[in-house]
């Protein structure tokens, strides 16, 4: 084998790689749909999310295709005898410091409910940490392809500020999907917002996407350990408890009251979620939160909310629920303060069970009036 032959082979190989690399940028994405989950590996009970991969067998990524492909909801066509319920929302829904079976979706699914016509009620956890109505809309828009029969949507005021709608990393790193949602629902969002990450041509090549591709591979590898253990987050024996003493600060996203500026709240995006659901029944839940009795507890309910802001938002929600006929559960003060863990909206299993009982009653009224 002479040097000229080797040189030609190397040059042709390099040329072929460059062509494939450029084609990767020119062709539509979708590699995330290729997954070992639900085939060789068990589907996950909630979306992949986490930073301590070595102990949680999990990681955060921004590819919705890969996230859904790894989830048990993508295991196959919906069975004829299944009444499918999906739950979207924030980290409280996802279940920070909760095992999958302890979450709202997990406990509802374990209740083994049936509709009046005998279908088994299956409940899927599609919550994802970070608070943003736009994130919830993006997840629901994708989830509709799995033919849900009902949507449960726990939320809280922190999802509503207009200045938070594009700050969630899963949103900002899916600019093309956000563009579609803006156009379809006429959302009051700016496609030119610098929060939206728009990769250039070279960043869409195989070389430019090497980190994302590595994350996809790691997700498959961690799936082996997830399937064997069921572990998808760490559960520290000791952690910092939710704050209960506060400074005398009553501001909320730059506002000082006494009333919230409704134009600074993303009610248009909230309505877009209901519009996206269409004929699918929706149970909207104002999720429980910690109510502090600590220092300056008369000014603030918790780290997230001054009392004036939260009370005004609750009044807005209640008025809209009545005028627009929402199926609305206001569970804000249901759970005692000692049943919250590391934040004002993360509950213990016992606190979550209190919420489950109330949501279960509403769900039963929907599936078998």
N, C-alpha and C positions, 0 to 999 in steps of 0.2 A: 504494500500500500504506500504510494508515494506522497510527498508533501502537497503536491498540487491537488490530489484527490481529497485529502483531509481538509485542505483549505476550502475547496468547493462545498464539501459537506457542511462545514461550519458556517460558511456564508449563507448557504441555502437554509440551514436551520435557523440562523439569526433572522433572515428575511421572513421566514414563515412565522416566527414568534412575533415579529413586529407587525405583520399583517393581522394576526389573530388579536394582538393587543389593541390595535386600532379598531378592529371590528367590534371588540367588546364595548368600546365607547359608542359606536354607531348603532348597535343593536339594542332593543329593549331589554331591560333587566328582568330578572325572574329566577335567577339561580337559587334564591332563597327557598323556592318551592321544592327544591330537591332535598329530601330529608330522610333520615333513617327512622325518625320518630313515627309511631303508628304503623311501622312495618317491622323492622328488626328490633326497635326499641319501643318502650311504652310511651304513649303521649303524655305530656306534662299536664298537670291539673290547673296550672296557671301560667301566665306568660313568663318567659325567662327574664330575670332581672336580678342584679346583684354585682358586687365588686369583689367579694371574698371568694373567688372561684374555687380555690383549693379546698375550702371547707364546705361551701354551699353547693358545689357542682352546678354552678349557674353563672351567668354573666349578662350584662346589659348590652343590647345591640339595637340598631335603628331600622332593621329590615323587617317590615310588617309581614312580608311573605314568609320569612323564616320563623317569625314569632308564631304566626298562626299554624304553620306546617308542623311545629313542634308540639302544638296543643292538642289535647284529646278530642276537641271538637272537630278536628280535621281527620279523624280516624276512618271516615268513610261516609257514604250517603246516610242521611237521617233515616233511622228505622221507621217503618210504618206505624208502629205502636208507641212512638215517642212524642211527648209534648215537650218541646225544647224551650227552655228558659235561659236567657243570657243575662249576666250581671256585669255592667260596666261601672267604672268609677275610679277612685284614686287608690292610694296605698292602703287605706282602711279596707277597701273592698279586696284588693290583692291579698292583704293579710300580713302586714309587717308584724313579726314576732309570733305569728300564728301558723300552725301546721295547716296544710291544705284542707284537711277535714274539719278544722276549727273555724274556717272562714264563713262568711254569710252564705256563699254558694255551697260550700262543703256541707254545712249543717242542713241547709234546705234540701240538698240532694239526698242526704241520708234519711230525711223524713219519709221517703218512699211514698210520696203522694200520687194520687191518680185523678184523672179527670172523670167527669160523669160518664163519658163514653169508654172508660177503661184504659186510656193511654197512660203510660208511666211518665211522670214528670221528672225530667232530667235537667239539672241546673248546672250551668257552665260559668266558671269564674273568668271573666274577660277584663277584670280590673287591672290597672297599670299605675304604679307610683308616679307621682307628680299631679298637680291640680291644675286643670285647664279644661274648659268646656270644649275647646277646639280639639284637644286630644281625645275626649270622649266621643265627639262626632266622628273623628277619623277612625277610631276603633269600631264604632257601630257601623259606619259605612262599609267597612271591610267585612264585618261579621254577618251582614245581611245575606251574603252568598250561602250561609249555612242554614238558612231557612228557620230562623227562630219563630216561636209562637208567641212569646211574651218577653218584654224587657223590664228588668229591675234596675233602677238608676239611683244609687245613693250619691249624694253630693253635699257640698257645703259652700258657704259664702266665698271662701278663698279661691274657688274655681271661677268666680264671676268677674273679677277686675279685668278691664279691657287691656291693661298693661301686662297681664300674665298670659294672654292667649297664645302667644308664639314663643314663650320662653321655655316651655317644656322641651328637653332635648329630642324626644321622640317626634315632636311636632316640627321643630326647627330643622331637623335633618330629613324631613320628608316634604320638601318644598313643592315638588310636583303634585303630590296628593293634596296639599293645602291649596294650590292653585285651582285644582278641580273643584274642591269644596267651595271656594270663594265664588267661582263662576256658577256652580249649580244652585247654590243657596243665597247668592247675593250677599255674602257675609261682609260685615264692615271691617275687613282686614286689608292691609296694604301688601300686595305681592312684592313690593320693593323694600319691605321692612328688612333692615340688616340682620335681624334675628334669624331669618331664613337662610339656611346654608345651600348655596347653589354651586355645586362642583363644576369646574370648567372641563373642557374636552379631555385634557390630559388626566385629570383626576378621575375620569370615568373609565380610563383604560385599566387593563389587568394590573399593571404596576401601580397605578394610582389607587386602585381598590384593594391593594394587598392586605391592609388592616381589616377591612370589612370581610374579605374572603377568609382570612385567618380566624376571625370571630365565628364565622359560619362553621368552619371545621371544628373549632373548639366546642361549639354548641353540640355538635354531634358526639364528640368524645365525652363530654360531661353527661350526655344522655345515657351512656353505659352505667355510670355511677348513680344517676337519678333512678334508672330502672331497677337497680339492685337495692337501693336504700330508701327511695322516696324522699330524700332530703333535697330541698331546693333553696334553703337559706340557713344562716347560723342562728342559734338560739342561746345567746350568752346568759350565764347564770346571774350576772350582774350588769346592769346598764343604767344610764342616766334617766331618772324618772322625769315625766313631763313637768314643766315649770309651773309652780303655783303662786309664787311671789313675783310682783312686777313693779317696774317704775311707774310713776304717775304720768303715763303717756297714753293719750286717747286718740292718737292719729291712726287712720286706716288708709293705706296707699295714698298718702298725702292729703287726705281729707280729715277735718277736725270736727265735723258735725255742725249743728245738731242733726242734720239730715244727710243721707247719702245722695250724691249726684247720680241719678239713675243713668245718665248718659255715659257714665264711666263704668257701667256694668254691662256685661255681654249678654243681655237678654235676647238679642237677635240670634246669637249662636245657640242659646238654650232652645229657642223656638225651632231652630234648624234641626236639632236633634229629634224633637218631636215630629217634625215634618219628615225626616229621614225614616223614622219608624213607620210612618204611614198608617196602615190599618192594624199594625201590631200593637196590642195593648201595652201601655207603659205604666209602671208603678214608680213614681218619683218619691224619693225618700230624703228628707232633710236628716242627715245622719247624726247620731248622738255625738256630743262633744263634752269635754271636761268643763265643769263649772267650778271655778276656784273659790275657796273661802279664805285665801291667803292675803298677803299684803297687797293693797290696792285692788282687791277683788271686787270692791264696789265700783271700780272704774273699768275693769277688764274681766271678761269671763275667763279668758285664758291667754296664752301667748299670741294667738292669732287675732283675737277680736276684742276691741273696746265694746262695752255694752251698747252704747248708742248705735253703733254701726250695725251690729248683729241684729238688734231689735228692729231697726228700720228695715233691714233686708227681710227678716222673717215676716214683717207686716206686708211687704211687697209680694212675697211668695204666696202668702195666704190669700191675699186679695186676688191675685192672678189665678190661683188654683180654683177659687170659687167662680170667678167670672168666665174662665175658659174650660171648666169642667175637668181639671186634672184628677187623676187618681193619686192623691198626695198624702203622704204620711209625714207628719212633723214630729220627729222623735228626738229633738235636740237635747232635751233634759232627761231622757229615759235612764241613762246609765250613771250610777254613782261615781264620784271623782276617783275613788280608790280602785276602780276597775279600768282605768286608763294606764297605759304602759309608758312608752317613751315620747309620746306627743299628745296633743289635745284631741286627736281623732283616732288614735290607735288603741283598741280595746283588748282586754284580756279575753280568754275563751268564755268566761262567765259573763262578761259584759256583752260580748258578741251574741251570746245565747239570748240575752234579753231583747236585743234587736231582732234576732231571728224569729222569736215568737210573734212579734207584731207584724213583721213582713209576711210571715207564714199565713196569718189570718187574712191579710189582704190578697195574697196569692190564691188561697183556697176559694175566696169569693170570686176570683177571676176564672179559675179552672172548673168550678162547679157551683154556679150561682144558686 
